[in-house]
Amino acid sequence: MRIHDLPSPNHDERPQPVDMLVLHYTGMRSGAEAIARLRDPASRVSSHYVVEEDGAVFRLVAEDRRAWHAGVSHWRGASLLNGRSIGIEIVNPGHEFGYRPFPALQMAAVCDLCLGIIARHGIAARDVVAHSDIAPDRKEDPGELFDWQGLADNGVGLWPHGAAEPDAAALTLLGRIGYRKDLPLPVLLRAFQRHWRPESVDGQADAGTLARLAAVAAAVG
């Protein structure tokens, strides 16, 4: 994979080893606009990589440095996740500017990039997450059109095949997966559904969502 270097000044020392991978969409009108913002010192935001819709990959921050992509974030009881994660911004206008499916070339590049990152850092499947997973009250990216199942089938992240019988309430299952539990249940369920039940992003704990929750909780162990 060819990676183009476009360094951003927005990074600092990493305080701990990498054990998470966070996927975002850019949520701006174009990739060029997003890259400009991620490289602007005044913005105070960045990511390690950006993947364009044609599959071009840009490195903005070295993996051994902390990029500023996650903001206020929580997963599996931890917070301040910038310090332990790699962030990938995937070019897509997002829900505000005309959300659309992610092209096949882009998804293939994302998959290859993720596989390398996972191998270098030993990241567990349960810790390949969406921005909306770690900030469910603020973010919805990369959203319900992102092909999490396809990535998981190729070794990136986790996707349960089949369903399971719930053995606990929805909030307990969400906590087992890694979500914070101090937010309204519909907010957490919508974040879960965007990742693992994209056919029904309504924040409701219906039978299908509960079965999928149970399957994901079982898969993470």
C-alpha positions as CSV (number, residue, x, y, z in Angstrom):
1,M,0.0,0.0,0.0
2,R,1.3,3.4,-1.0
3,I,0.9,6.0,1.8
4,H,1.3,9.8,1.1
5,D,2.7,11.9,3.9
6,L,0.9,15.2,4.6
7,P,2.2,16.0,8.1
8,S,-0.1,17.7,10.6
9,P,1.3,19.8,13.5
10,N,-1.5,18.7,15.7
11,H,0.0,15.9,17.8
12,D,1.9,15.3,21.0
13,E,3.7,12.6,23.0
14,R,1.8,9.3,23.4
15,P,1.4,8.5,27.1
16,Q,0.8,4.7,26.7
17,P,0.9,1.9,24.1
18,V,-1.7,1.6,21.4
19,D,-4.5,-0.9,22.0
20,M,-7.4,0.7,20.1
21,L,-8.3,1.6,16.6
22,V,-11.0,4.3,16.1
23,L,-12.7,4.8,12.7
24,H,-14.3,8.1,11.8
25,Y,-15.9,9.8,8.8
26,T,-14.7,13.3,7.9
27,G,-18.1,14.8,7.8
28,M,-17.1,17.6,5.5
29,R,-17.9,18.5,1.9
30,S,-14.6,17.1,0.5
31,G,-11.5,15.2,1.4
32,A,-9.4,18.3,0.7
33,E,-11.4,20.4,3.0
34,A,-11.1,17.8,5.8
35,I,-7.3,17.4,5.3
36,A,-6.9,21.1,5.4
37,R,-8.7,21.3,8.8
38,L,-6.8,18.3,10.2
39,R,-3.5,20.1,9.3
40,D,-4.6,23.5,10.6
41,P,-2.8,24.4,13.9
42,A,-5.8,26.5,14.9
43,S,-8.2,23.6,14.6
44,R,-6.5,21.5,17.4
45,V,-7.7,18.3,15.7
46,S,-5.9,15.6,13.6
47,S,-5.9,12.0,12.8
48,H,-3.2,9.5,12.0
49,Y,-4.6,8.7,8.6
50,V,-7.1,9.9,6.0
51,V,-8.6,7.6,3.4
52,E,-10.1,9.2,0.3
53,E,-13.0,7.9,-1.6
54,D,-10.7,6.7,-4.4
55,G,-8.6,4.7,-2.0
56,A,-5.7,7.1,-1.6
57,V,-4.2,7.0,1.9
58,F,-2.6,10.0,3.6
59,R,-0.6,9.9,6.8
60,L,-0.9,13.0,8.9
61,V,0.6,11.8,12.2
62,A,3.0,9.1,13.0
63,E,1.6,6.1,14.9
64,D,3.9,6.6,17.8
65,R,2.5,10.1,18.4
66,R,-0.9,11.0,19.9
67,A,-3.3,12.5,17.3
68,W,-6.3,14.5,18.5
69,H,-9.2,12.7,16.9
70,A,-11.4,11.2,19.6
71,G,-12.3,14.1,22.0
72,V,-14.2,13.2,25.1
73,S,-14.4,9.4,24.8
74,H,-14.9,6.2,26.8
75,W,-14.6,2.5,26.1
76,R,-14.4,-0.5,28.4
77,G,-14.0,1.7,31.5
78,A,-11.2,3.9,30.0
79,S,-11.3,7.5,29.0
80,L,-9.0,10.0,27.2
81,L,-8.7,7.5,24.4
82,N,-6.5,9.6,22.1
83,G,-3.6,8.4,24.2
84,R,-4.1,4.7,23.4
85,S,-5.6,4.8,19.9
86,I,-4.9,5.1,16.2
87,G,-7.5,7.3,14.4
88,I,-8.5,6.9,10.8
89,E,-10.6,9.5,9.1
90,I,-12.6,8.1,6.1
91,V,-13.7,10.7,3.6
92,N,-17.5,11.0,3.5
93,P,-19.7,14.1,3.7
94,G,-21.6,12.5,6.6
95,H,-25.1,13.0,7.8
96,E,-24.9,16.8,7.6
97,F,-23.7,17.2,4.0
98,G,-25.2,14.2,2.2
99,Y,-24.3,10.9,3.8
100,R,-23.6,8.2,1.2
101,P,-22.3,4.7,0.9
102,F,-18.5,4.2,1.1
103,P,-17.0,3.1,-2.3
104,A,-15.5,-0.3,-2.7
105,L,-12.0,1.1,-3.4
106,Q,-12.2,3.1,-0.3
107,M,-13.3,0.2,1.9
108,A,-10.5,-2.0,0.4
109,A,-7.9,0.6,1.3
110,V,-9.4,1.0,4.8
111,C,-9.2,-2.7,5.3
112,D,-5.6,-3.0,4.2
113,L,-4.6,0.0,6.4
114,C,-6.4,-1.4,9.4
115,L,-4.9,-4.9,9.0
116,G,-1.4,-3.4,9.1
117,I,-2.2,-1.3,12.2
118,I,-3.8,-4.2,14.0
119,A,-0.7,-6.4,13.3
120,R,1.7,-3.8,14.4
121,H,0.0,-3.1,17.7
122,G,-1.8,-6.3,18.6
123,I,-5.2,-4.7,18.7
124,A,-8.1,-7.0,19.8
125,A,-11.1,-7.2,17.6
126,R,-13.3,-5.8,20.3
127,D,-11.2,-2.6,20.4
128,V,-11.7,-1.7,16.7
129,V,-14.5,0.8,17.2
130,A,-16.5,3.6,15.7
131,H,-16.3,7.2,16.9
132,S,-19.9,6.8,17.7
133,D,-19.2,3.8,20.0
134,I,-16.8,5.8,22.2
135,A,-18.7,9.1,22.1
136,P,-22.4,8.0,21.6
137,D,-23.9,11.2,22.9
138,R,-21.9,13.4,20.5
139,K,-21.0,11.4,17.4
140,E,-22.6,9.2,14.8
141,D,-19.7,8.4,12.5
142,P,-18.8,6.4,10.5
143,G,-22.5,5.5,10.6
144,E,-24.9,2.9,9.5
145,L,-23.7,2.8,5.8
146,F,-20.2,1.8,6.8
147,D,-19.5,-1.9,6.1
148,W,-18.4,-3.2,9.5
149,Q,-19.5,-6.7,8.6
150,G,-17.3,-6.7,5.5
151,L,-14.3,-5.5,7.4
152,A,-14.8,-8.1,10.1
153,D,-15.1,-10.9,7.5
154,N,-11.6,-9.8,6.4
155,G,-10.1,-9.7,9.8
156,V,-10.8,-6.1,11.0
157,G,-13.0,-5.9,14.1
158,L,-15.8,-8.0,15.3
159,W,-19.1,-9.1,13.7
160,P,-21.3,-11.9,15.2
161,H,-22.9,-14.3,12.8
162,G,-26.3,-15.3,14.1
163,A,-28.1,-14.2,17.2
164,A,-28.1,-15.2,20.9
165,E,-30.6,-15.4,23.7
166,P,-30.2,-12.3,25.9
167,D,-29.2,-13.3,29.5
168,A,-29.3,-9.7,30.9
169,A,-30.9,-6.3,30.3
170,A,-29.8,-4.2,27.4
171,L,-27.8,-1.8,29.6
172,T,-25.8,-4.6,31.1
173,L,-25.1,-6.1,27.7
174,L,-23.9,-2.7,26.4
175,G,-21.6,-2.5,29.3
176,R,-20.1,-5.9,28.6
177,I,-19.4,-4.8,25.1
178,G,-17.6,-1.7,26.2
179,Y,-20.1,1.2,26.2
180,R,-20.4,3.6,29.0
181,K,-23.5,3.1,31.0
182,D,-24.3,6.6,32.3
183,L,-26.1,7.9,29.2
184,P,-29.8,7.4,28.2
185,L,-30.5,3.9,26.9
186,P,-31.8,5.1,23.5
187,V,-28.5,7.1,22.9
188,L,-26.5,4.0,23.6
189,L,-28.7,1.7,21.6
190,R,-28.5,4.0,18.5
191,A,-24.7,3.9,18.7
192,F,-24.8,0.1,19.0
193,Q,-27.2,-0.2,16.1
194,R,-25.1,2.1,13.8
195,H,-22.2,-0.4,14.3
196,W,-23.9,-3.8,14.7
197,R,-27.6,-3.4,13.5
198,P,-27.6,-0.8,10.8
199,E,-30.9,-2.0,9.4
200,S,-32.7,-0.5,12.4
201,V,-31.1,2.7,13.9
202,D,-34.0,3.7,16.1
203,G,-32.7,3.5,19.7
204,Q,-35.3,0.8,20.6
205,A,-34.5,-2.4,22.5
206,D,-36.6,-4.6,20.2
207,A,-36.2,-8.4,19.9
208,G,-33.7,-8.1,17.0
209,T,-31.6,-5.6,18.8
210,L,-31.5,-7.5,22.0
211,A,-30.5,-10.7,20.2
212,R,-27.7,-8.9,18.4
213,L,-26.6,-7.3,21.6
214,A,-26.4,-10.7,23.2
215,A,-24.4,-12.1,20.3
216,V,-21.9,-9.2,20.3
217,A,-21.5,-9.4,24.1
218,A,-20.9,-13.2,23.9
219,A,-18.3,-12.6,21.1
220,V,-16.3,-10.1,23.1
221,G,-16.1,-12.6,26.0
